[in-house]
């Protein structure tokens, strides 16, 4: 039975359902993708870029329509949805304009024993993408667009709750001129991932999602010697060392944490504030949390929409309630709202045990959690007291102090006076339980290439 359906989180009603692929259809889509790859890999990089530029224009022209699709699938407020669509267009143009220079042969000077040594960056073949619902377009774009530029072919399994937006992505690529089969949206049940990955022509996968999903698929990939990239969860620190505007910084933190209803891997999940500013920060954060307007995705007044599903909302509420029962202080929010759909009030918690569930594990929802630090060194200790390592930020009026502090945090991305940044110009990814591999920039172009060494001697003997 298929799980692919649009269940509108604003109303709780099932609006559309879709059939999953049968085993016979899985074989057919791999055949089609591999045939398409054989031609696409011979297409000049400049021609591939023309497709992405046309795709960017189409996406921008349909920003409102595309934002409506994901608003009804997973509840993203429309302004945030339109911003996501525009980011996809920017990503497409960036890779269209910059991939060629990174995919040129890399000449290696002074390689002893040969007259010429260079590295070719060849496409691998068919790749499987397994992407989440929280950024239905951007997550696809970060994986698929650079690999289209490389010359690979993509089979895309988007989250089961986003079947219309995932198909729209394929439709727009093909309207832009991408040959059929180079990118294929597949309604693939999670249990059938092994059917895809065991095929020799499928060379790897990229997964963004939960640790459990990443571990499960990585085991399958290891079994069949497939290359992989994993972008998993985070319990990201947002460290406040000093500020001349406590209220403004608290508002910034709350805005970041409640964006997309807190359903962001890089959302600032642990706000660590030195004690000099702590009390004022908590008071300002409480005011900011209580001023968040919760509403339907298409209400212009909405700051925070519903959570993506009933199960997601209920899990967040239950874990907040349990933390409160176990000693954390719940200042406000954290409750189901009595209306149709999967709405809840954003929460503010303090006094969280670092060894408790919320202290150790990612909470994928709108809970602002503030920790007190004695001083800078204690703040660093708390920030690094985690098995994750995705994104981290430090906030200070002294940028050089912030830079030195940021370099001591264990994470794949460490920022000073900013957070939740991502762009095709710089790499994205984590360490430890947050996964491995990198998306964006030249790193995205290198993850699924054959870095082939070629050595040439002018003389035979």
C-alpha positions in Angstrom: 0.0 0.0 0.0 1.4 3.4 -1.0 2.3 6.0 1.7 2.6 8.8 -0.9 -0.1 11.3 -0.2 -0.8 15.0 0.3 -2.3 15.3 3.8 -2.8 19.0 4.3 -1.3 19.8 7.7 -3.3 23.1 7.8 -6.5 21.1 7.8 -5.6 17.4 8.5 -7.4 16.3 5.4 -6.0 13.9 2.8 -6.2 15.6 -0.6 -4.3 13.3 -3.0 -2.8 9.9 -3.0 -0.2 8.3 -5.4 0.7 4.7 -6.2 4.2 3.5 -5.2 6.4 1.8 -7.8 6.1 -1.9 -8.3 9.2 -4.1 -8.5 8.8 -4.3 -12.3 8.6 -0.5 -12.5 11.7 -0.1 -10.4 13.7 -2.1 -12.9 12.3 0.0 -15.7 13.2 3.3 -14.2 16.8 2.2 -13.6 17.0 1.0 -17.2 15.7 4.3 -18.4 18.0 6.3 -16.2 21.1 4.3 -17.3 20.3 4.8 -21.0 19.8 8.5 -20.4 23.1 8.6 -18.5 25.0 7.2 -21.5 24.0 10.1 -23.6 24.0 12.8 -20.9 27.6 12.1 -19.8 28.7 13.0 -23.4 26.8 16.3 -23.4 29.2 19.3 -23.0 29.1 20.9 -19.6 28.1 24.2 -21.2 25.0 22.6 -22.6 24.1 21.2 -19.3 24.4 24.6 -17.8 22.0 26.0 -20.4 19.4 23.6 -19.1 19.9 24.7 -15.5 19.7 28.4 -16.5 16.4 27.8 -18.2 15.2 25.8 -15.2 16.0 28.7 -12.9 13.9 31.1 -15.0 11.0 28.7 -15.0 11.2 28.1 -11.2 11.3 31.9 -10.5 8.3 32.4 -12.7 6.3 29.8 -10.8 7.4 30.8 -7.3 3.9 31.5 -5.9 2.5 28.3 -7.4 5.4 26.2 -6.1 5.1 27.7 -2.7 1.5 26.8 -2.6 2.3 23.1 -3.3 4.6 22.8 -0.3 2.3 24.9 1.9 -0.3 22.2 1.4 2.1 19.3 1.7 4.1 20.2 4.8 2.8 23.6 6.0 5.6 26.0 5.2 4.4 29.6 5.4 4.1 31.1 1.9 6.8 33.7 2.2 9.2 31.1 3.4 8.2 28.9 0.6 8.7 31.5 -2.0 12.2 32.3 -0.5 13.0 28.6 -0.8 12.0 28.6 -4.5 14.1 31.6 -5.2 17.1 30.0 -3.5 16.7 27.0 -5.8 16.9 29.3 -8.8 20.0 30.9 -7.4 21.6 27.5 -6.9 20.8 26.4 -10.4 22.4 29.5 -11.9 25.5 29.2 -9.6 26.2 25.6 -10.7 25.4 26.5 -14.3 28.0 29.3 -14.3 30.7 27.7 -12.1 30.7 24.0 -12.6 32.8 24.0 -15.8 35.9 25.4 -14.2 35.7 22.9 -11.3 35.2 19.9 -13.7 38.1 20.8 -16.0 41.0 18.3 -15.9 43.3 19.0 -12.9 46.9 19.2 -14.2 49.5 17.9 -11.6 52.8 19.6 -12.2 56.1 17.9 -11.4 54.7 14.5 -11.1 57.8 12.4 -11.3 58.1 9.5 -13.7 55.9 10.9 -16.4 55.7 13.8 -18.9 52.1 14.6 -18.0 49.8 13.7 -15.1 46.3 15.0 -14.7 43.0 14.0 -13.0 39.7 13.8 -14.9 36.5 14.3 -13.0 34.2 11.7 -14.6 30.5 11.1 -13.8 29.8 7.8 -12.1 26.3 6.9 -13.4 22.9 6.6 -11.8 22.5 8.0 -8.3 19.7 7.7 -5.8 18.6 10.7 -3.8 16.5 10.2 -0.6 15.4 13.6 0.6 13.2 15.0 3.4 10.1 17.1 3.5 11.3 20.1 5.5 12.8 21.9 2.4 11.1 20.0 -0.4 12.8 21.9 -3.3 16.1 23.0 -1.8 17.1 19.6 -0.5 16.6 18.2 -3.9 18.4 21.0 -5.6 21.5 20.8 -3.4 22.0 17.2 -4.5 20.5 16.9 -7.9 21.6 20.1 -9.7 25.4 19.7 -9.2 25.2 16.1 -10.2 23.3 17.0 -13.3 26.1 19.3 -14.1 28.6 16.5 -13.5 26.8 14.3 -16.0 25.2 11.8 -13.6 21.6 10.7 -13.8 19.3 11.0 -10.7 16.5 8.8 -9.3 14.8 11.0 -6.6 12.9 9.5 -3.8 11.3 12.5 -2.0 9.5 12.2 1.3 6.1 10.5 1.0 4.3 13.6 2.1 5.6 15.7 -0.7 4.5 13.9 -3.9 3.3 16.9 -5.9 6.3 19.2 -5.3 8.7 16.4 -6.2 7.0 15.7 -9.5 6.9 19.5 -10.2 10.7 19.6 -9.9 11.1 16.9 -12.6 8.5 18.6 -14.8 10.3 21.9 -14.7 13.7 20.3 -15.5 12.2 18.6 -18.5 10.5 21.7 -19.6 13.9 23.4 -19.4 15.3 20.9 -21.8 16.7 18.1 -19.6 16.4 14.8 -21.5 13.9 12.3 -20.0 15.5 9.8 -17.7 18.3 12.1 -16.5 16.2 13.1 -13.6 13.3 10.9 -12.5 11.0 11.4 -9.5 10.1 8.0 -8.1 7.4 7.1 -5.6 9.7 4.6 -4.0 8.7 2.9 -0.7 11.6 3.1 1.8 11.6 -0.7 2.0 12.5 -0.9 -1.7 15.7 1.2 -1.4 17.8 -2.0 -1.5 16.1 -3.0 -4.8 17.6 0.2 -6.3 21.0 0.2 -4.6 21.8 -3.5 -5.4 21.7 -2.7 -9.1 25.3 -2.3 -10.4 24.4 0.7 -12.5 23.3 2.7 -9.4 26.6 4.0 -8.1 25.7 5.8 -4.9 23.1 7.8 -2.9 22.7 10.9 -0.9 20.3 11.0 2.0 19.2 13.8 4.2 17.0 12.8 7.1 17.0 11.1 10.4 19.9 9.2 11.9 17.9 6.0 11.8 17.2 6.4 8.1 20.8 7.2 7.4 22.1 4.2 9.3 19.7 1.9 7.6 20.5 3.0 4.1 24.2 3.2 4.8 24.2 -0.5 5.7 22.6 -1.3 2.4 25.2 0.9 0.6 28.1 -0.8 2.4 26.7 -4.2 1.4 26.8 -3.3 -2.3 29.9 -1.0 -2.2 28.0 2.2 -3.0 29.3 5.7 -2.4 27.2 7.8 0.0 26.6 11.2 1.5 24.6 11.6 4.7 23.2 14.8 6.1 21.5 13.9 9.4 20.4 15.6 12.5 21.9 18.3 14.7 21.6 19.7 18.2 23.2 23.0 17.1 24.6 25.5 19.6 23.9 29.2 19.4 26.4 30.7 21.8 26.0 34.3 23.2 29.2 35.6 24.6 28.3 39.2 24.7 25.8 41.7 23.1 24.8 45.3 23.3 21.2 44.4 22.3 19.9 41.5 24.4 16.3 42.0 23.3 17.2 42.1 19.6 19.5 39.1 19.8 16.8 37.1 21.7 14.3 38.0 19.0 16.8 36.9 16.3 17.3 33.5 18.0 13.5 32.9 18.4 12.9 33.9 14.8 15.5 31.4 13.6 14.3 28.7 15.9 10.6 28.9 14.9 11.2 29.3 11.2 9.7 26.3 9.4 8.2 25.4 12.8 11.6 24.5 14.0 11.9 21.6 11.5 15.4 22.5 10.3 18.5 20.3 10.8 20.6 23.5 11.4 18.1 25.3 13.6 19.7 26.7 16.7 18.5 24.1 19.2 20.7 24.9 22.2 20.9 28.6 23.0 24.0 28.9 25.4 24.1 32.3 27.1 26.8 33.5 29.6 25.3 34.3 32.9 25.8 38.0 32.7 23.2 38.2 30.0 21.2 35.1 30.8 18.2 36.4 32.8 17.6 39.3 30.4 17.9 37.0 27.5 15.4 34.5 28.8 12.9 37.3 29.6 13.3 38.7 26.1 13.0 35.3 24.5 9.8 34.6 26.4 8.2 37.8 25.0 9.4 36.9 21.5 8.1 33.3 21.7 4.7 34.5 22.9 4.5 37.0 20.0 4.9 34.4 17.3 1.8 34.2 15.2 0.8 30.6 14.5 -1.5 30.1 11.5 -2.2 28.6 8.2 0.5 28.6 5.6 -1.3 31.1 3.3 -2.3 33.6 6.0 -0.1 36.7 5.5 0.1 37.3 9.2 1.5 33.8 9.9 5.0 33.6 11.4 4.9 29.8 12.0 2.7 27.3 10.3 1.6 23.8 11.3 4.1 20.9 11.8 4.4 18.5 8.9 2.2 15.8 10.3 0.1 14.8 13.3 2.8 12.4 14.4 5.5 15.0 14.2 3.5 17.5 16.2 2.5 15.0 18.9 6.1 13.7 19.3 7.4 17.3 19.9 4.6 18.1 22.4 5.1 14.8 24.3 8.9 15.3 24.5 8.5 18.8 25.8 6.0 17.7 28.4 8.3 14.9 29.5 11.2 17.3 29.9 9.1 19.5 32.0 8.1 16.6 34.2 11.7 15.6 34.6 12.8 19.0 35.9 13.1 21.4 33.0 11.4 24.8 33.3 8.7 25.3 30.7 8.1 29.1 30.6 5.5 29.1 27.9 3.9 27.1 25.0 4.6 23.5 24.0 0.9 22.6 23.7 -1.4 21.4 20.9 -3.7 24.0 19.6 -7.4 23.3 19.5 -8.0 23.7 15.8 -8.0 21.5 12.7 -4.5 20.6 11.4 -1.2 19.9 13.1 -0.6 23.2 15.1 1.1 23.8 18.4 2.3 26.8 20.4 6.1 27.4 20.3 7.8 26.7 23.6 10.5 28.2 25.8 12.4 25.9 28.1 15.4 26.4 30.5 17.1 24.3 33.2 17.4 21.3 30.8 19.6 18.5 32.0 22.4 18.2 29.4 22.2 14.4 29.8 18.4 14.2 29.2 16.6 13.5 26.0 16.3 17.1 24.9 19.9 17.8 26.1 21.3 14.9 24.0 19.0 14.4 21.1 17.6 16.6 18.3 14.1 18.0 18.8 12.6 18.7 15.4 10.1 21.3 16.4 9.6 24.9 17.7 11.2 24.7 21.2 13.5 27.5 22.2 15.9 25.9 24.7 18.3 28.2 26.7 21.3 27.1 28.7 23.3 29.1 31.2 27.1 29.2 31.0 29.4 30.6 33.7 31.9 32.1 31.2 33.3 31.7 27.7 35.1 28.4 28.5 32.0 27.0 30.1 30.0 28.0 27.0 32.5 26.1 24.8 32.3 23.1 27.0 28.5 23.0 26.7 28.6 23.7 23.0 30.9 20.7 22.5 29.0 18.4 24.8 27.2 16.7 22.0 27.6 13.7 19.7 26.3 15.8 16.7 28.3 18.3 14.8 26.4 20.0 12.0 26.2 23.8 12.5 27.2 26.1 15.3 27.3 29.9 15.8 28.8 32.3 18.3 27.5 35.8 18.9 29.7 38.7 20.1 30.5 42.3 19.5 34.2 41.3 19.1 34.4 39.5 15.7 38.0 38.3 16.2 37.1 36.8 19.6 34.1 35.1 17.9 36.3 33.7 15.1 38.7 32.1 17.5 35.8 30.7 19.6 34.1 29.4 16.4 37.2 27.5 15.4 37.2 25.6 18.7 33.6 24.3 18.3 33.4 20.8 16.9 31.1 21.0 13.9 31.1 20.9 10.1 30.1 24.6 9.9 30.9 27.3 12.5 29.7 30.9 12.1 30.1 34.2 13.8 27.1 36.5 14.2 25.0 34.5 11.8 23.2 31.1 11.7 21.3 28.8 9.4 23.2 30.1 6.4 23.6 27.9 3.3 24.4 28.8 -0.3 25.9 27.1 -3.3 29.2 29.1 -2.8 30.3 27.2 0.3 30.1 23.6 1.5 27.4 22.2 3.7 27.6 19.1 6.0 28.5 17.8 9.4 30.5 15.3 11.4 29.8 12.6 13.9 26.1 11.8 14.3 25.3 14.6 11.9 26.6 12.6 9.0 29.5 12.8 6.4 30.2 14.2 3.0 29.5 17.7 1.7 27.0 19.5 -0.5 27.3 22.8 -2.4 30.3 24.4 -4.2 33.0 22.3 -5.7 32.6 19.7 -2.9 29.2 18.8 -4.3 30.7 18.3 -7.8 33.4 15.9 -6.3 31.3 13.6 -4.2 30.0 11.5 -7.1 32.8 11.6 -9.6 35.5 9.2 -10.6 38.7 11.2 -9.8 40.6 9.4 -12.6 44.4 9.8 -12.7 45.9 9.8 -16.2 49.7 9.7 -16.7 51.4 10.0 -20.1 55.0 9.3 -21.1 56.0 10.7 -24.4 58.5 7.9 -24.9 57.7 4.2 -24.8 61.1 3.2 -23.4 
